[in-house]
Amino acid sequence: MRPILLAAAIAALPLTALSAEPTKDTSAWWGHIKVLASNGYEGRLTGSPGYMKAARYVAAKFKAAGLKPGGDKGTYFQSVGYLEENVDAAHSTVALVDAGKATPLAVGPDLILGSRDAQPATVEAPLVFIGYGLHLPEAGYDDFAGQDLKGKIVVILGGGPDTLSAALKSHASSTELPKAIEAAGAVGVVRLLNPKAMDIPWPRMIGNSSQPGMRLAAPDLQTYHGPMFAAQVNPESAQKLFAKSGHTYAELLALADAHKPLPRFALNQSLKASVVTQTHAIASPNVVGVLPGSDPTLKAQYVVVSAHLDHLGVGEPIQGDKVYHGAMDNAAGVAAMIETAKALHATHAHPKRSIVFVAIAGEEKGLLGSKAFAEHPTVKKSSIVADINMDEFLPLFPLKHLLILGEGESTLGDAAREVAAARGYDTLPDPAPDRNIFVRSDQYSFIKTGVPSVALKVEGLPGSPEAQMDKDWNTYRYHAPQDDLSQPVDLKSADDFDAYLLALLNHVADAKARPVWHKDSFFARFATSPTAVGS
């Protein structure tokens, strides 16, 4: 009977326990991705039926994992209002004007009109190149100094001088720039793209631009207080803006590539545009589940685990597929979050601090859902002590090295590195700081409210085949329908990542002291109290 009993016991084990390597049929992590990235969820565009279907799926998984509802009115949903902006590119026009002569710029081939903020119906204004557009007087660098920009359209080139840290440049370009533009009285901004810093090629950007942009409906959470013209220019067309300036786009690119300061000058042309848009109010929730803490005092503090649930919806077809599935970006992060919650439930864990799991909407539209949650959370705002974020962590190869964005900024980063080392992983620096990826995902919304935060990613050594795999993924799959269920992934790497995430979460939730910013961190400036900064 013993052999029969042993066979029966083995048969009762999960399939993953019988194999050293999980498969797409046995991986619980992949099982969530198979659902969320399937055609039936239609790319999970914020506000769409596909997104709502995904939100209900995640809420059900949170409930099954024993998480308490953390949303509005005893539900798992935090409702967030958006204004959806559709730009009618076919009926919008843009031209450069010199001495009354207009030279058309083709919407699509030459430039893309912004849709995240309200566009003016018409605008005609002189163009002024102001370098990188960095307003950092406290750091001794200010592209706005001495410039008369009232009633003008500013033109900027992404990047910054090597005298400034990547964090400072990233913050200035994403947060301070809109404030400075509006304060200077400018009426628009045109962004020039450096080909070396582009994530995806221009033809794909044209396709993605057909999708609606969004902004938060709450006025206090919007970028501007009124319409602001916005556009991005194809690098191959950028020289047209400099034709009357005495400068060339190539010369400016060379300076930017060398991280040198850029000159500032009038372009001696005006830009005239007519922008046709349609605006609609929509609502789309964040999904919030809470695991209450067990310590009588520390349970009043919250560690947030976040991953964005939304993606790009249905758009321009590529290779015959028009559904932008978002498997790695970011069903993968949501799946890791669900599996972590399940593991805490299965092990009957009783963390000292409370843990908030948030599946976020609106990330692809400008970190909107995370901004809504970080600024107006469903728990006491001052009680949030950390955010651990996953966004396309890309387990394409075995987990040996981790990229911990924010590693050197706070004691949370220190803890992430220490837990990695204890599990045999080393950490690598950001291989491309000029891409500003630390301020391009949801952790940045929490950082700006003073919360120490990290973002986690499986990384390859510089110059390695793994690093090339990562680069190829960005080139061919990032924000394309090919981020789908057919792509190769390393499922053991994903399981190893989930185990690391669980270990880190337990470490932070049970630590005696809450995470604090290092006093020399750039981001310490956002701390809301002196106790949030280390000595």
C-alpha angles and dihedrals in degrees: 000000000000095000089049092048090048091050090049091050092050091048090054093056120099112264091244089063092059096057132053088214121049119222132210087263096052104034112103089197092055090046091069091047091051087060102038096043095044123114091254091069092054097215096305097256110190109265095015128120087247091057092048090050089053092047091054090049092053093045090054091050091049090052092048089052091057097253117151119234108270101178134082124321097355095312134114091244130091105195115223125187121220138182110223114211121199118190114208097216094179092061098035121092135199129184141170112235125206122170090341094308115120123210110193122231111206113235103234104016095049105023144354122228117229119245105180095085132035112282122211113246089232135007137172118178142142118269121235124185110218100177115237094351092235117158103193108137091157088061094046095253124104125159089185096058114118093000123133100210101157109134093002137113114238120217119204138179118217119247135048145227121292090242088077127067120247089243092054093048092046093050093046094050095046105034112013097042097069091047092050093046092052094043091052091055095243117157100210149001130224116196121208116207126225106220090217091060099044115117095199134019121265097253089059090048089055090053093048091049090068089072120088123265122220143204130186114269094222106094093217090059098050124106099228135028093225143002116318124184112235134179142155121219128220107245088229090059099039096096089068089072091055098045093107099033105080089240134091131224089229092059091050092048090052090054092046092049088053090047091239126150114271127226121244122221147143115272091214091226134089128223119227120192141173111196122193114201140165120209126201133179115233138167127219125171136226111226113232131187127173133207104199117228123244102216114094091226106024094049087079088067121079132212110200122214110193140182128161117247099191128087136171103290121210118341147140109344120247117193089350097306120109099174112096095211100187096206098158092020092079124317083087092063093045090049090052089051093050092048091050091052089048091051092051089051094046093051093046089236118187106194116195095229122051117254124216118200113200126186102195134214127205099031092127089052095058109300089293103148092047090048089053091049097042093048096039107020125179089237127053106295096221091051094067106102104172145007124209110190133192121196121162092332087179110214092193094139138016115305108249102128132036131205107213107189105209093025095138098038105074146002086265087065089048090053091049090053093046093050089048091052091049088057094048099259126125125208129237131205121251103282094206111029092167089068087071092217094156090067095038099074137058098275088074091066089059093043090057090057090053099261117140106238142177136191121209132214139167105243139193128217114266110271093013127127087250091057089051090051089054091049092048091050090056092046099048108020110025109109091352132109087250089078083091145122094280096065120107117251134171103243095189088054089054091050090048090050091050090051090051091049090051092050092048093048092051090048094052095041093052101038117119093230128048117239116272135188119256107250092238094051116116089223093057086086089076094057111124096208137025090245090066091068125070123235 
